Amino acid sequence: MKRILALFLALLMFLPVFSLAEEDEFEEEYEEEYEELDEEEDEIPEEVLNAEPVSEELQEEIRNALENADFVPTSELDENNLFINRNLPENVINILLLGVDTRNAELIEEDVKLADVQIILSLNTETGDVKLSSILRDTVVVNPFTGVRSPINYSLRSFDSKGKFHDDPQRAIATVNYNFEMNIQYYVMINFRGVAAIVDQLGGIDMELTEGEAANINYYLKKNAKSILKHYDTKEAKAARVELKVEDGVQHLDGLQALMYARLRQNKTKKKYNLGDDWQRTARTRNLLDKLLQKVLKGNTDIIDLVSFSVEYINSNMNPATMFDLIRTVLGGNIISKLGSGDSIMEQFRIPMGSADDNTKTWSYVQEKGDLYGKIWLSKTNGNLQKNIEGLHEFIYGKYYPAGE
């Protein structure tokens, strides 16, 4: 039972971790399809597939671990200022996962950050289904409090009357709810340092790499060695790190190498390697997540140590009781049978979505002179915003639930 509980605690930690593997910049969608990565499914232990409900004793043990780790949820958000769509069904709990661009060891309030990654994690309390909906960082949205339009990655930032910066998860959630007619009330936030640290805590991971993947991981770590050591590496980890062999085959990755694997999108070496752009990048992320979760399932990780360690790298307004309610919800659904069958445990969606049902485009991309990155526009006038809202609702709920009706 501890194995399966560890799986979902790890899932809660890993989802914002792997949200950081989303696109660095917007690109046109490619018509070419890339083959899925070869993934050998590890056998799921019988005790996992036939697990009993989570005992009260084990829940209390984990709650104590959270308390001993000094995990203190952030203050409750003002529900009256979250622009919640009250018409959405209550059988789905939505959580906003925020990946921030700071690389410091801790999530410091005054450390100016952008929420470059924003993913809606949807948990169905009746079926246990888990769904992920990504919002690209350059998507232009409306600030519900000011009416100002800006890319959504700015939604986490706010400044007080004295010009001092503050993280503002309230505004980030309100922005998503207001623009996409959602009902989010919870968030989880993590930074790059947390990504590498949590994977290292699991002892790293063995992954099947191509020659090009290995070469580009080595290249990135060498090119950015000083910056990496300053912000989110340690001398001890760097000294212990083994450079990857530039060849096809299974290799052991530490935390930073695993992070780089999940973020690979474009070849940066002198040789011509085809890394598949964002399509293959998504497959790598899913592959790595699956492998880490399988490692937890095999019981090689102490559940108490995992929880105590991981919570130091996240911010959230969820308390331990809420986390365990969510875990019980997922355990009561079909996710375990999916693991056993080899099916994907999570469905995924992206805003802007691809083509609508009538094959029309659902977004426009504008890059003005002097801009490093362009902006993604979802216009109300041409119906693109509405297409994305309805697509998101249909993905999560099966139908559209208009707000305010």
C-alpha positions as CSV (number, residue, x, y, z in Angstrom):
1,M,0.0,0.0,0.0
2,K,2.9,2.3,0.7
3,R,4.1,1.9,-2.9
4,I,0.8,3.0,-4.4
5,L,0.5,5.9,-2.0
6,A,4.1,6.9,-2.9
7,L,3.1,6.8,-6.5
8,F,0.4,9.4,-6.2
9,L,2.4,11.6,-3.8
10,A,5.2,11.4,-6.4
11,L,2.6,12.2,-9.1
12,L,1.6,15.3,-7.2
13,M,5.2,16.4,-7.1
14,F,6.2,15.3,-10.6
15,L,3.4,17.0,-12.5
16,P,4.6,20.5,-11.9
17,V,8.1,19.3,-12.4
18,F,7.3,18.0,-15.8
19,S,5.2,21.0,-16.7
20,L,8.6,22.7,-16.9
21,A,9.3,20.6,-20.0
22,E,6.7,22.6,-22.0
23,E,7.7,24.7,-24.9
24,D,10.2,27.5,-24.4
25,E,8.7,29.4,-27.4
26,F,5.8,29.1,-29.7
27,E,6.3,27.4,-33.0
28,E,4.0,26.5,-35.9
29,E,2.6,23.0,-35.7
30,Y,4.3,20.5,-37.9
31,E,2.5,18.2,-40.3
32,E,5.2,15.6,-40.0
33,E,4.6,12.9,-37.4
34,Y,7.3,11.5,-35.3
35,E,7.4,7.9,-34.1
36,E,6.7,7.4,-30.4
37,L,9.6,6.5,-28.2
38,D,10.1,2.8,-27.6
39,E,8.8,2.2,-24.1
40,E,9.0,-1.1,-22.4
41,E,6.3,-1.4,-19.8
42,D,7.6,-2.6,-16.4
43,E,5.4,-5.2,-14.7
44,I,3.1,-3.7,-12.0
45,P,3.4,-5.5,-8.7
46,E,0.4,-7.6,-7.9
47,E,0.1,-5.9,-4.5
48,V,-0.3,-2.6,-6.3
49,L,-3.0,-3.8,-8.7
50,N,-5.0,-5.3,-5.8
51,A,-4.3,-2.6,-3.2
52,E,-6.6,-2.0,-0.4
53,P,-8.0,1.5,0.5
54,V,-5.6,3.9,2.1
55,S,-5.7,3.2,5.9
56,E,-6.2,6.0,8.4
57,E,-2.9,5.0,10.1
58,L,-0.9,5.5,6.9
59,Q,-2.7,8.8,6.2
60,E,-1.7,10.0,9.7
61,E,1.9,8.8,9.1
62,I,2.1,10.9,5.9
63,R,0.5,13.9,7.6
64,N,3.1,13.7,10.3
65,A,5.8,13.6,7.7
66,L,4.4,16.8,6.1
67,E,4.3,18.5,9.5
68,N,7.8,17.4,10.4
69,A,9.0,18.8,7.1
70,D,7.6,22.2,8.2
71,F,5.3,22.2,5.2
72,V,3.1,25.3,5.6
73,P,0.4,25.9,3.0
74,T,0.2,29.5,1.8
75,S,-2.8,31.5,3.1
76,E,-6.2,30.7,1.7
77,L,-7.1,32.5,-1.5
78,D,-10.1,34.9,-1.6
79,E,-12.8,32.8,-3.3
80,N,-14.8,35.8,-4.1
81,N,-12.0,37.2,-6.3
82,L,-11.2,34.1,-8.3
83,F,-13.8,34.6,-11.0
84,I,-15.1,31.0,-10.6
85,N,-17.5,29.5,-13.1
86,R,-20.1,28.1,-10.8
87,N,-21.8,26.2,-13.6
88,L,-19.0,23.6,-13.9
89,P,-19.7,20.2,-12.5
90,E,-18.4,19.5,-9.0
91,N,-17.1,16.0,-9.8
92,V,-13.9,17.5,-11.3
93,I,-11.3,19.2,-9.1
94,N,-9.0,21.6,-11.1
95,I,-5.5,22.6,-9.8
96,L,-3.2,25.1,-11.5
97,L,0.4,23.9,-11.8
98,L,2.9,26.8,-12.1
99,G,6.4,26.3,-13.3
100,V,8.4,29.4,-12.5
101,D,11.6,30.6,-14.2
102,T,13.7,31.3,-11.1
103,R,16.6,28.9,-10.4
104,N,17.3,29.7,-6.8
105,A,17.2,27.0,-4.2
106,E,14.0,28.3,-2.7
107,L,10.9,30.0,-3.9
108,I,11.5,33.4,-2.6
109,E,8.6,35.8,-2.7
110,E,10.7,38.8,-3.7
111,D,12.5,36.9,-6.4
112,V,10.9,38.3,-9.6
113,K,9.5,35.3,-11.5
114,L,7.4,34.6,-14.6
115,A,5.0,31.6,-14.6
116,D,6.4,30.3,-18.0
117,V,4.5,27.1,-17.5
118,Q,0.8,26.9,-16.6
119,I,-1.0,23.6,-16.6
120,I,-4.5,22.8,-15.4
121,L,-4.5,19.4,-13.6
122,S,-8.0,18.0,-13.6
123,L,-9.0,15.1,-11.3
124,N,-12.4,13.4,-11.8
125,T,-13.7,12.4,-8.4
126,E,-16.0,9.8,-9.9
127,T,-13.7,8.0,-12.3
128,G,-10.2,9.0,-11.0
129,D,-9.2,10.2,-14.4
130,V,-6.3,12.6,-14.6
131,K,-6.1,15.2,-17.4
132,L,-3.6,17.9,-18.1
133,S,-4.3,21.1,-20.1
134,S,-1.3,23.3,-20.9
135,I,-1.5,27.0,-21.7
136,L,1.4,28.3,-23.8
137,R,3.3,31.0,-22.0
138,D,2.9,33.6,-24.8
139,T,-0.9,33.4,-25.0
140,V,-2.3,36.9,-24.6
141,V,-5.0,37.1,-21.9
142,V,-6.9,39.8,-20.1
143,N,-6.0,40.7,-16.5
144,P,-9.5,40.4,-14.8
145,F,-8.7,43.1,-12.3
146,T,-7.3,45.8,-14.7
147,G,-8.5,44.8,-18.1
148,V,-4.9,45.0,-19.4
149,R,-3.8,42.4,-22.0
150,S,-0.5,40.6,-21.7
151,P,1.1,37.2,-22.1
152,I,-0.2,34.7,-19.5
153,N,3.2,34.1,-18.0
154,Y,3.0,37.6,-16.5
155,S,-0.1,36.7,-14.5
156,L,1.9,35.6,-11.4
157,R,3.5,39.0,-11.0
158,S,2.1,41.9,-9.1
159,F,3.6,45.0,-7.4
160,D,2.3,46.8,-4.3
161,S,1.9,50.5,-3.9
162,K,5.6,50.9,-3.1
163,G,6.6,49.1,-6.3
164,K,7.7,45.9,-4.4
165,F,7.2,42.7,-6.3
166,H,5.1,39.9,-4.9
167,D,4.1,36.4,-6.2
168,D,0.4,36.5,-6.8
169,P,-1.1,33.0,-7.3
170,Q,-4.5,34.6,-6.6
171,R,-4.1,36.7,-9.8
172,A,-2.7,33.7,-11.8
173,I,-5.7,31.5,-10.9
174,A,-8.2,34.4,-11.5
175,T,-6.7,35.1,-14.9
176,V,-7.1,31.5,-16.0
177,N,-10.7,31.3,-14.6
178,Y,-11.7,34.6,-16.1
179,N,-10.4,34.0,-19.6
180,F,-11.3,30.3,-19.9
181,E,-14.4,30.1,-17.8
182,M,-12.9,27.7,-15.2
183,N,-13.3,27.1,-11.5
184,I,-9.7,26.6,-10.2
185,Q,-9.2,27.2,-6.5
186,Y,-5.9,25.4,-5.8
187,Y,-2.3,25.8,-7.1
188,V,1.1,24.0,-6.9
189,M,4.3,25.9,-7.8
190,I,7.8,24.7,-8.3
191,N,11.1,25.9,-9.8
192,F,14.0,24.4,-11.7
193,R,16.0,23.6,-8.6
194,G,13.2,21.5,-7.3
195,V,13.1,19.5,-10.5
196,A,16.7,18.3,-10.3
197,A,16.6,17.8,-6.5
198,I,13.5,15.6,-6.5
199,V,14.8,13.3,-9.3
200,D,18.2,13.1,-7.5
201,Q,16.3,12.1,-4.3
202,L,15.0,9.1,-6.2
203,G,18.5,8.1,-7.2
204,G,18.3,9.3,-10.8
205,I,16.8,7.2,-13.5
206,D,17.9,4.8,-16.3
207,M,16.7,6.0,-19.7
208,E,16.9,4.7,-23.3
209,L,18.7,7.5,-25.1
210,T,19.6,8.2,-28.7
211,E,23.0,9.4,-29.7
212,G,21.6,12.9,-30.4
213,E,19.8,13.1,-27.1
214,A,23.0,12.2,-25.2
215,A,25.1,14.6,-27.2
216,N,22.7,17.5,-26.6
217,I,22.4,16.9,-22.8
218,N,26.2,16.9,-22.5
219,Y,26.4,20.1,-24.7
220,Y,23.9,22.0,-22.6
221,L,25.5,21.1,-19.2
222,K,28.9,22.1,-20.5
223,K,27.9,25.3,-22.2
224,N,25.9,26.5,-19.1
225,A,28.1,25.0,-16.4
226,K,28.8,28.2,-14.5
227,S,25.2,29.4,-14.5
228,I,24.0,25.9,-13.5
229,L,26.4,25.6,-10.6
230,K,25.4,29.1,-9.4
231,H,21.7,28.6,-9.5
232,Y,20.6,25.0,-9.2
233,D,23.5,22.6,-9.0
234,T,25.9,21.6,-6.2
235,K,29.7,21.0,-6.3
236,E,29.0,17.5,-4.9
237,A,26.4,16.7,-7.6
238,K,28.7,18.1,-10.4
239,A,31.7,16.0,-9.2
240,A,29.6,12.8,-9.1
241,R,28.0,13.4,-12.5
242,V,29.1,11.0,-15.2
243,E,29.2,12.5,-18.7
244,L,26.9,10.6,-21.0
245,K,28.3,8.4,-23.7
246,V,27.4,9.8,-27.1
247,E,25.7,6.7,-28.4
248,D,22.4,4.9,-28.5
249,G,21.5,2.9,-25.5
250,V,20.4,2.8,-21.8
251,Q,22.2,5.3,-19.6
252,H,21.8,6.5,-16.0
253,L,20.7,10.2,-15.6
254,D,21.0,12.3,-12.5
255,G,18.5,15.1,-11.8
256,L,19.9,17.7,-14.1
257,Q,20.5,15.3,-16.9
258,A,16.9,14.1,-16.6
259,L,15.6,17.6,-16.7
260,M,17.6,18.4,-19.8
261,Y,16.3,15.2,-21.4
262,A,12.7,16.3,-20.8
263,R,13.4,19.8,-22.2
264,L,15.3,18.8,-25.4
265,R,13.7,20.3,-28.4
266,Q,16.3,21.6,-30.8
267,N,19.7,20.2,-31.7
268,K,22.5,22.6,-30.6
269,T,25.6,20.5,-31.4
270,K,27.7,20.7,-34.6
271,K,26.4,17.3,-35.8
272,K,23.0,17.2,-37.4
273,Y,20.6,15.3,-35.0
274,N,16.9,15.3,-35.5
275,L,15.3,15.7,-32.0
276,G,11.8,16.1,-33.4
277,D,11.0,19.5,-32.0
278,D,8.0,19.8,-29.7
279,W,6.3,16.6,-30.8
280,Q,9.1,14.3,-29.7
281,R,9.8,16.6,-26.7
282,T,6.3,15.8,-25.4
283,A,7.0,12.1,-25.9
284,R,10.2,12.4,-23.9
285,T,8.5,14.1,-21.0
286,R,5.8,11.4,-20.9
287,N,8.4,8.7,-21.1
288,L,10.5,10.1,-18.3
289,L,7.4,10.6,-16.1
290,D,6.3,7.1,-16.6
291,K,9.8,5.7,-15.8
292,L,10.0,7.7,-12.6
293,L,6.6,6.6,-11.5
294,Q,7.4,3.0,-12.2
295,K,10.5,3.3,-10.1
296,V,8.4,4.5,-7.2
297,L,5.9,1.6,-7.7
298,K,8.7,-0.9,-7.4
299,G,9.2,0.2,-3.8
300,N,12.7,1.5,-4.1
301,T,11.7,4.8,-2.5
302,D,10.9,5.5,1.2
303,I,7.5,7.2,1.1
304,I,8.2,9.3,4.2
305,D,11.6,10.5,2.9
306,L,10.1,11.3,-0.5
307,V,7.3,13.4,1.0
308,S,9.5,15.1,3.6
309,F,12.1,16.0,0.9
310,S,9.8,17.0,-1.9
311,V,7.6,19.5,-0.1
312,E,10.6,21.7,0.6
313,Y,10.6,22.6,-3.1
314,I,6.9,23.5,-3.7
315,N,4.5,26.2,-2.7
316,S,0.8,25.4,-2.6
317,N,-2.4,26.5,-0.8
318,M,-3.4,22.8,-0.4
319,N,-3.1,21.4,3.1
320,P,-2.2,17.8,3.9
321,A,-5.9,16.8,4.3
322,T,-6.7,18.2,0.8
323,M,-3.8,16.4,-0.8
324,F,-4.9,13.1,0.7
325,D,-8.5,13.6,-0.4
326,L,-7.2,14.0,-3.9
327,I,-5.0,10.9,-3.6
328,R,-8.0,8.8,-2.4
329,T,-10.0,10.1,-5.3
330,V,-7.5,9.0,-7.9
331,L,-7.0,5.6,-6.1
332,G,-10.7,5.0,-6.3
333,G,-10.7,5.4,-10.1
334,N,-9.3,3.5,-13.0
335,I,-5.7,4.8,-13.0
336,I,-4.3,1.6,-11.5
337,S,-5.9,-0.5,-14.2
338,K,-4.4,1.8,-16.8
339,L,-0.9,1.4,-15.3
340,G,-1.4,-2.4,-15.4
341,S,-2.6,-2.4,-19.0
342,G,0.2,-0.1,-20.3
343,D,-2.3,2.6,-21.3
344,S,-1.4,6.3,-20.8
345,I,-2.3,7.4,-17.3
346,M,-3.0,10.9,-18.3
347,E,-4.8,12.6,-21.2
348,Q,-3.4,15.9,-22.5
349,F,-4.7,19.0,-24.1
350,R,-3.1,22.3,-25.1
351,I,-4.2,26.0,-25.5
352,P,-4.1,27.2,-28.1
353,M,-5.7,24.0,-29.4
354,G,-5.0,22.8,-32.9
355,S,-7.8,23.0,-35.4
356,A,-11.4,23.2,-34.5
357,D,-13.9,20.5,-35.5
358,D,-14.6,22.4,-38.7
359,N,-10.8,22.3,-39.4
360,T,-10.5,26.1,-38.9
361,K,-7.5,27.6,-37.1
362,T,-8.0,28.6,-33.5
363,W,-5.2,31.1,-32.9
364,S,-3.1,33.7,-34.6
365,Y,0.6,34.4,-34.0
366,V,2.2,37.9,-34.2
367,Q,5.8,38.7,-33.8
368,E,6.4,42.5,-33.9
369,K,9.8,44.0,-34.9
370,G,12.2,44.0,-32.0
371,D,10.3,41.3,-30.0
372,L,12.4,38.3,-29.0
373,Y,9.2,36.2,-29.0
374,G,5.9,36.6,-30.6
375,K,2.5,36.5,-29.0
376,I,-0.4,34.1,-29.4
377,W,-3.8,35.8,-29.9
378,L,-7.1,34.2,-29.2
379,S,-9.5,36.8,-30.5
380,K,-13.1,37.1,-29.4
381,T,-14.0,38.9,-32.6
382,N,-13.2,35.9,-34.9
383,G,-14.4,33.3,-32.4
384,N,-10.9,31.8,-31.7
385,L,-11.2,32.4,-28.0
386,Q,-14.6,30.8,-27.8
387,K,-13.3,27.8,-29.8
388,N,-10.5,27.3,-27.2
389,I,-12.8,27.7,-24.2
390,E,-15.3,25.2,-25.6
391,G,-12.5,22.8,-26.6
392,L,-11.0,22.9,-23.0
393,H,-14.4,22.2,-21.4
394,E,-15.1,19.4,-23.8
395,F,-11.7,17.8,-23.0
396,I,-12.3,18.0,-19.2
397,Y,-16.0,17.6,-18.9
398,G,-17.3,16.3,-22.2
399,K,-19.4,19.4,-22.9
400,Y,-19.2,23.2,-22.7
401,Y,-20.6,24.9,-19.5
402,P,-20.9,28.7,-20.2
403,A,-20.2,31.0,-17.2
404,G,-22.8,33.4,-15.9
405,E,-25.8,31.5,-17.2
